[in-house]
Amino acid sequence: MADAARKLHLRITTPENVKYDEDAEMVIMRCITGDMGILADHEATSAILDYGVLRIINGEEERRMAVFGGLAQVGDNKVTILANDAQWPEDIDMAFVEAERERMMRRSQENLDDLTIQRDQVHMRRTLVQMEVSTFPLISRTDRSEN
């Protein structure tokens, strides 16, 4: 029988609370330089997180979380993420997110100053990440292979 997959400890914290504090086989996070995958025994590193989807893989299951910037520290089989904000799919109010996306689309047609346009673009990125994550409450790899 094969050995169980090696795990690392993942802790995700926001200014409000701890979002996750458990072991995982693999973590994939969106950094400002692109996606970074972390397995057990990964070399020590730090990364600046971008707005994006964080994937937590354990065996045949995968959870996804929307993360909105922050820092990640990797070392000694631990990943510590200090996120500006993070949301599980079940915490996302899709009616609100869709209304915000529509509002941003309408505003993009207006003649706005550069700073307002940049703020709106960041806000639109947030809504798009929320929309993507909300479609993935829990994924089983066996469920994926059947489709």
Secondary structure in CASP SS format (residue, H / E / C, confidence):
PFRMAT SS
TARGET T0000
AUTHOR 0000-0000-0000
METHOD secondary structure of the structure
MODEL  1
M C 1.00
A C 1.00
D C 1.00
A C 1.00
A C 1.00
R C 1.00
K C 1.00
L E 1.00
H E 1.00
L E 1.00
R E 1.00
I E 1.00
T E 1.00
T C 1.00
P C 1.00
E C 1.00
N C 1.00
V E 1.00
K E 1.00
Y E 1.00
D E 1.00
E E 1.00
D E 1.00
A E 1.00
E C 1.00
M E 1.00
V E 1.00
I E 1.00
M E 1.00
R E 1.00
C E 1.00
I C 1.00
T C 1.00
G E 1.00
D E 1.00
M E 1.00
G E 1.00
I E 1.00
L E 1.00
A C 1.00
D C 1.00
H C 1.00
E C 1.00
A C 1.00
T E 1.00
S E 1.00
A E 1.00
I E 1.00
L E 1.00
D E 1.00
Y E 1.00
G E 1.00
V E 1.00
L E 1.00
R E 1.00
I E 1.00
I E 1.00
N E 1.00
G C 1.00
E C 1.00
E E 1.00
E E 1.00
R E 1.00
R E 1.00
M E 1.00
A E 1.00
V E 1.00
F E 1.00
G E 1.00
G E 1.00
L E 1.00
A E 1.00
Q E 1.00
V E 1.00
G E 1.00
D C 1.00
N C 1.00
K E 1.00
V E 1.00
T E 1.00
I E 1.00
L E 1.00
A E 1.00
N C 1.00
D C 1.00
A E 1.00
Q E 1.00
W C 1.00
P H 1.00
E H 1.00
D H 1.00
I C 1.00
D C 1.00
M H 1.00
A H 1.00
F H 1.00
V H 1.00
E H 1.00
A H 1.00
E H 1.00
R H 1.00
E H 1.00
R H 1.00
M H 1.00
M H 1.00
R H 1.00
R H 1.00
S C 1.00
Q C 1.00
E C 1.00
N C 1.00
L C 1.00
D C 1.00
D H 1.00
L H 1.00
T H 1.00
I H 1.00
Q H 1.00
R H 1.00
D H 1.00
Q H 1.00
V H 1.00
H H 1.00
M H 1.00
R H 1.00
R H 1.00
T H 1.00
L H 1.00
V H 1.00
Q H 1.00
M H 1.00
E H 1.00
V H 1.00
S H 1.00
T C 1.00
F C 1.00
P C 1.00
L C 1.00
I E 1.00
S E 1.00
R H 1.00
T H 1.00
D H 1.00
R H 1.00
S H 1.00
E H 1.00
N C 1.00
END
